[in-house]
Amino acid sequence: MAQQRSSALPEPEPHPQPEQDPAQTRRRLGDVLVATGVISDDELTDALAAQRTGRRRRLGQIVVERGLLDEEQLARALADLLGLPVLDLAAEDVDPEAARLVPRHVAERTRTLVVRVEEDGVMLVAAADPTDVVALDDVRAYTHASSLRVAIATERAIRRRLREIWGVIDEAGSAAEPEDAEESAADARVDDAPVVRMTTELITEAIRLGASDVHVEPQAEGLRIRYRVDGLLRDAAWVPKSMSAAVVSRLKIISGMDIAERRRPQDGRVAFPVDGTQVDARVSTLPALHGEKVVIRLLTGSDVPDLADLGLDDDQRTALLAAAKAPQGLIVLTGPTGSGKTHTLYALLKEIASPERNVITLEDPVEIRFPGITQVQVNERAGLTFATGLRAILRQDPDIILVGEIRDTPTAELAVRAALTGHLVLTTLHTLDAPGALTRLVDMGVPAFLVASSLTAVVAQRLVRRPCPRCVTDVEPDDDVLRAASVDAGVKLRMGTGCESCGQTGYQGRIGVFEVLTVDRELRAQLAKSADEETLRGLATAKGMTTLRASAIRAALAGSTTLEEVARVCAT
């Protein structure tokens, strides 16, 4: 086992924790947390009471579970208490051979990771709780190390590195079948414990990271697993070829697909139980060179957002609310898939829905649960399309209708006519910007005069990543970057440098940037005359419409995103 270069850590000493009274250590940790203002005396008392009466847990685990502090704050508090360093495992050189000395299930249970053997022969171990004497004794037992140098790392970081080292399966799973296993044998193993555990861990981790999609991609030597987080794909795990077919078959079977059909694309649905709740997912397969590619779209059923939290500026929000509070009309949201249109639609519904109004939605799929309204799921196999569903909804005495997407001419015509006959209709289209939606409806075959009479507002939107709040810092971008964004030289902007919390990306979370076009009398007149898109865009801009790019640059200047994100998402 290769020895690695030593970090700047304290010289090894006899491990002090066995001499400490555990109750005294808990109280001292609590005192540190209270003294630094992280938690209050009452919160500490409640946490200690929960520790005495509930299942056996460390004090640190309890305060993190209760949301009183995060793992990074706990690590710093333990470091202050014990005089130990904190390791950033994302940047550490971890020796896989050393890490594998401790079986994966033991490392996960003890929340430890053997990082490497230092040049002086001492074993460096990262521990989420270095006061857990039993855990460190287990590490000694498996590694036969005479001396440990203990450093602190968050449990999340330890588990992430363990996944990188072990993959998404344990040593039993990785050796389950020879590499040239036939697909028929794989089908027979879809309910085997390693396969079930593997697929469960893949989905659970994706949900924990806030991923919108899981990509299971067949390669020559196995399956590459990628998660789409904050709009971009990132590598997550690797499944060896010996288990590839079984994993794909498992995903197909739980999604209600034909496990024997591998030559044509299939679609399915599944609900994953995670932390006591059900997370719905759409699953699709696509035959590829090395096997079937699977994409899982996770529908987390997130809470309905507030309109004020989406990223609209005051003028945009005021204009959009005015259109939404009108008794009738058509409001169209436009943007690419994954740009947050559904969240904006539901934020609008949250503002205008009331017990006095009959609100019905027609979606494919229903992504957000909204109590008190009627939500309808499109089911094309049963003949319930957007067009047939909208016809049925119009016979249900609706006040407000949300149509998930206008995909065809019949749906477009019905939506326009509904807006002209006393209903407020909210829907989405796929166009590049707001003016493009005006002509898109005409291009779909709806008469221009009907579009002009029904449309009240069009909103184009994109999602841009936000700088990570844990590693954000002020930077002065290159003059070329500022010039490309038409920003004066010398301006300082906010940018994340990359840390464990954001996966070294410098970004965490996303916010919307918007282009809100309200259709006034002059725009209606031009649209009724079938004016082209450029004419309509010029007129809207002249009337004060803030373009997507201008909104994104404002967000960057306010520190809500970066100019690099502006260039990536709003190129023109």
N, C-alpha and C positions, 0 to 999 in steps of 0.2 A: 504494500500500500504506500503510494507516494506521499511523502511529507510535503506540506505546503508552507509558504512563508507565513510567519507569525503576524497577527494583528497587533496593534498597540494596546495590549491588554495588561492588567496587573500580573505580576509574577505569581506563579501558583503557590497557594498556601493550603494548609489543611482546611478542608471545607468546614465552615463554622456552623452551618445550620443544625447538625445533629445535637449540638449543645444547647440550642435555644428551646425555650418553652413555646410550643405552638400557639397557645392562647395568648402569650405575651407578644409573639410576632404578629398575630392577627390584630391585637389592640394597637401595636405600634404602627402597623400599616394604616389602620383606621385613623390614628392620630395624625399621620402624615397627610392623609387625604383631607382631613378636616382643617389642619393647619394651613394647607395651601389653598383652601377655599374650593376644592373640587367637589366635596360633599358637605352636608351640614351634620351637626351632632345628631339630630333626629334621624336623618337618613342612615347614619352609621349604626345607631341603636337598632333601627328596624332591620338592617342587613345582618347584624350579629344575631338578632333574635331568629331571623329566618335560617341562619346557619345552624342554630341549635335545634330547631324544631323540624326542619325539612330534611331532604336527602343530603348526604354528606357532600358538601361543596366548599371550595376555598372562598375566602372573603372576596378576593379579587374577581372570581367568576360571578359572584352574586351581584356586585355593584355594576359589573359590565352588563349582565343580563337585564338588570333593571334600568339600564340606560343612564345611570348616574355619571358615567365616564366611559370613554372608549378605551380600546386595548392599548393604544399608544400612551395615553395618560397613565394607565395602570403601570405600564412598563417603566415610565419615567419615575413614578412614585416608588416602585420597588427598587429602582436604581439608586434613588436618593436614600432610601431606607437601609439598603444593604451595602452600598458602596461598590456596586458592580456595574460594568459597562452595558450599554444597550447596543445590540447588533442590528444593523440593517441587512437582513438576510438576502434581500433582493440584490444587494451589491457585493455580498460575501462570496468568496471562492469556496464552495462546499465540495468536499471530496466524496463522490458517490460511494466508493468502497468503504470509507469510514462510516458513512451514514447507514449503510446496509448491515453493519454489525449488529444493530438493534432492529429486530423485526418490525415491520411496519405497524402492526396492531399494537405493539408495545410502545413504539414512539408516539402513536396517536393518543394512546391512553395516558401516557405520562406527559404528553405535550412537550417533548424534548426532541432535539435533533443534534446528532454528532456532526459537527462541522468539519473537523479535520484533526489530524495529529500535528501539533506544532513542531518546530525545529528542535525544541528542547525535549521532545518526547512526551509532552503533556497533551492530553486530549481536550480539545475545545468543544464544549457542549452549550448549545443554546437551549434555554428553558423558559417556558412561559411563567413558571412559578419556581424560582430557585429555593424557596423555603420548603418545597415538597421533598422531604428527605427520602421518602420511600421511592419516589420517581427516580431520583439520582442514584439510589442504591440499585435500582433495576438496570440503569445504564451501566453502572460498574460491573454488574453481574454478567451482562451480555458482552461487554467489550473487554473485560478482564483488565481494565485500566487501573493502574496503581494511583494515578492522580488525575483529577479533572480540573480544568479551568472553566468556570461557569460564567456565562454571560446571559443577558436577558433579551428575549425576542418575543414578539406578540404571537399568540396562538395562531392567528390567521396566517402570519408569515411562515410559521413552522409547517402548518398543514400545506401551504402552497408549495414549499420546497419539497416536502415529502411526496406530493403528487408528481412533481417534476422528476424526482429520483425513481420512484416506484411505478410511475404511470398511474392509470386509473384502475388497475387491478393489482392484486397482491401476487406473491410468488406462486401460490397454488394455482391461480387463474392463468398466469402466463405460461405455465407448463402443462396446461390441461390437455392439449391436443398437439400432434405433430404439425409442422408448418404447412404441409400439403393436405390438410384435412379437407374432405369433400364437403360441399354445401349440404348434402343430405345429412351428414353427420352433425354438421352445425345446427341444422334445424332440430335435430333431436336433443340438442343441448340448450335450447333457448330458455328453459326454466331452471338450468343449473345455477347454483348459488353464485359462482363467480360472475356469470353473465348478468344475472339480476342485480347483483351488487354494483357491477360496473355501470350499467345503464342508469340505475338510481343515482349513483354518485355524479355521473355526468350532468344529469338534469338538476340535481340539488345544487351543485356548484354553479351552474349557469344562472339559476334563479338568485343565488346569494350575490353574485356579481352584478345582478341587474341586466343580464343579457336579454336581448329581444329574440335572438335566433341561435340555434345550435346547428352547426354544419358538421356532418359526418361524411368524410370524403375518402373514398377508396384510393389508395396508392399501391404501387407495386409490392411494397413490403408491409402494408398494414393500413390502418385507418388513421387519418389525421383528423383531430377534433378541433374545431375552432368555434369561438363564441363571438357574436356581434355585440359589443359593448359600446355605448355612446356613439353608435352609428358606424363603427369600424370593426373589422374582424381582427381577432387576435388568437394566436395559437394557445390551445388549452391543454391538450393531452395527446398521447399516441397509443393506439391499441395495436398489439402485434398481430401479424397475419393469421396466427393460429386461432385468434378469437374474432377476427373481423366478420366472417359470415354469420357467426352466432349473434353478435351484437346487432347487426342489421336485421336479422330475422326476428330477434326479440323486439326491436322497435316496430317492425311491421305487424307482428302478432298483437301487441298491446294497442295498436292503432286501428285494428279491425281490417287490415289489408289481407290480400291473398298471399300467403307466405310462399307458395309455389310459383307465383308469377314474377319472373325477373326480367322479362323482355320489354315490358311497357311501363310507363309512369303510373303511379298510384297516389291517391290522396286518402288520408285518414285523420282521425281525431282521437285524442286520449286525454284523460285527466290524471295528473300526477299528484299523489298525496305528499305534501311538503309542509312540515311543521304544523300539522293539524288542519291544514286547509287544502283545497283542491285547486291546482293550477291547470287550466285548460291549455291545450296545445293543438295546433294544426301540424300534421306531418305529411310530407310529400317525398316520393322517391323518384329517381331519374337514373335509368340504366346508363352506365358509363364504361370506360375502357377496362377498368380493373374491378368492376362490381357496381352495386347500386349506391348512388349518393343519396343521403337522407338529409333533409332540412326540417328542423323542428321550430316552428314559430310559437313562442311562449306568450300566452295571453294571461297576464298576471292579474287581470281584473282589478287594476289599481283604483284607488279612490278618485272621485271626481275632482279635478283640479280647480283652483280659483282662477278666474280670468286675470286677476291682478298679478298672478305669479308666472304667467306664461312668457312675458317679455315685451308685450305691447307697450308703447309709450302712451302718455295720457291722451293725446289727440286721437291716436288710433283706437284706443279703448273706448273713448267717448263716441266716436263715429260708429264703431261696430255695435255698441250697445243701443244706440239710437235706431239702427236698422233692425236689430233683434227684438226691440220692444214695440215695433210696428205691428198692427193686427194682421197684416198679410204681406207677402213678398217672398222673393227668392234670394237667399244668401248662399254663395258658393265659396267653398274653400278649395284652394288648389295648391299643388306641390307634389313632389315625387313620393313614392311609397316610403313610409318611415319618417316623414317630415313632421309628424305630430298633429295631423289634421283632425283625427278622432278626438284627441284631448281638447283641442280648441272647440270643436262642436259641443262636447259635453260641458265644457266650461261655460259656453253660452247658454246651454240648457239649464245649467245650475242657476243662472241669473234670471231666467224668464219662466221656468216651470213653476206651477202653483197648483193647489188642489182644485182651483176653478177652471183649469184648462186640461183638455184631453191631449196628452202627448204620446205619440207612437213613433217608435224607431223601426227601421228596416235595415238590417246590417248583415254583412258576411265577412267575418263572424261578429258576434256581440263581444266586444273586448272589455267594456267597462260596465259593471253592474250599477244601475241607477234606481233605487227604490222609489215607488210611487208612480212610475210610468210604465207603459207597455212596450216591451222590447221584443222584436220579431227577428228570428234567425232565417236567413235565406236558405232554402233547401232545394237545389235545382233537380235533384233526383226525384223529389216528390212533386215537381212542377211549380214550386214556390220560388220564382225568380224576382228580381227587383221590379220588373214591369207588372207581373201578376200580383205581387204583394202590394205594390202601390195602389193598384186598382181596388184591391180588397180594403186597404186602409181608408181610402176615400169614402167607403160605405160605412165606416165606423165612427162618423161624426168627430173627426179630429180637429183640433185647433192648431197644433204644432206637429209637423212631420219631419223626422230626420231620416234622410235616405243616405245610406252609407257611401254610395258611389253611383254616379251616372255613367253606365257602361255602354248604353245603346240608345238608339233613336226613340223607341217607345217609352223608355224610362224618362228621357229628356223631355219629351212632349208632355207626358203626364205630370212631371214636376212643375213645368212652366204653367200648365193649365191649372194645377192645384193652387199655385201662388196667385193666379188671377181670379180665383173664385173664393177668396176669403180665408185662405190658409197661409200660415207662415211655414215655409219649406227651407230646411237646412240640408246642404248636400256637399259633395266633393267632386272634383274633376282632376284630371292629370294634364296640367299645362305648366309652362315655365314661369309665368308671372300672371298678375291679375288681369291686365288688358287682354292677354291671350285667352282667358276664359270667356270673354265677351263674344269673341268670334268663334270659339270652339263650339258653342251651342248652336250657332248658325250653321257651322260646317256639318254638324250632326243631323241637320235637316229640319231644325225648328225655325219657323219663319222669323225673320229679323225683327219685325214689329212686335211679335209676341215676347221675344227675349227682352227687347227694350222696355216693354210695359211691365214685365214681371220682376226683373233684376233690381235689387235694392243695394246690394254690396257684394264685392268680391274680395277675398283675402288670400294672398299668396304667402306661403311661409316656408321656412327652412329651420332646421335645428343645428345650432353650433355648439361645440364643446366649451365648457367653462373651465377656467384655470383651477387646478386642484387647490382647495383652501389651505391644505397643510404645507404645501411647498411653494406657494405663490410668492413671487418677488417682483420688484420693480425693475424693468429693463429698458434700455434705449435701443430700439430696433435700428437696423441698418437704414441708411438714407434711401436706398433703392426700394426697400419694403415700404417705407413711409411714402415715397414718391408714387409708388404704384397704387397706394390707397388714397392719394391726394391729401395726405396729412403732413403738416408742417414738420420740418426737421427739429430734432431736439426734444420731441415729446416722449415722456416716459410712459410705458404701458405695463400692464400686469401679465405675468407669464409664470406657469409652473415649471419648476426645475426637474421634477420627477422624484417620487418617493415610493415607499412601500404601499402607502394607502391608495395611490393611483396607479399602481403597477408600473411605475417609472415612465408613465406617459406624459405627466405634467397636466393632465386633464381629469376632471371628475364631474360627471353630470352634464346636462345640456340645457340650453335655453333657446327659446324661439326668437327669430327675427322675422319681421312682417312687412307686408305691403298691403295697405288697406285702400281700396278704391270704392268710394260711394258713388252710386249712379244718380246724377242729378239731371235736370231737364235738358241741359245742353248735350250731355253724353247720350241720353236717351234719343235725342233727335239724330245725332250722328249714327248711332247704332241702328236705328230704324231705317236709315238710308244705306245700310250695309257698308259703312265706312270700314276701311281696312285696319288691321291691328296697329300699325305704326301711327296712323292718324289718331286712334283712340288713346294710345300710349302718350303721345305728345300732348293731347288735350288734358289727360289726367295729371300728367306731371306739371303742366302749366297751372293747374288748379291746386297744386300743393301736395300731390300724392308723394309720400316718401318711398323711394324704391327699396327693394330688398337689399341691395348692396349698400345704400346709404344707411339703412337701419342697422345692418351688420357692422359697418364702420363706427356708428355711434355706440354700439354695444362694446366694441373693442376699446374705444376711447374712455368708456365708463368702467372698464375693467371686467366686464362680464364675459368677454371672449378674447381672442387674439387675432391679430391681422393675418396670421397664417391660416386660421380657421376661416376668416373672411375670404381669402384667396381660394381655399379649398371648396367652400360651399357656394359662394356667390362670385363666380369667376368674372361675370360681366354685370 
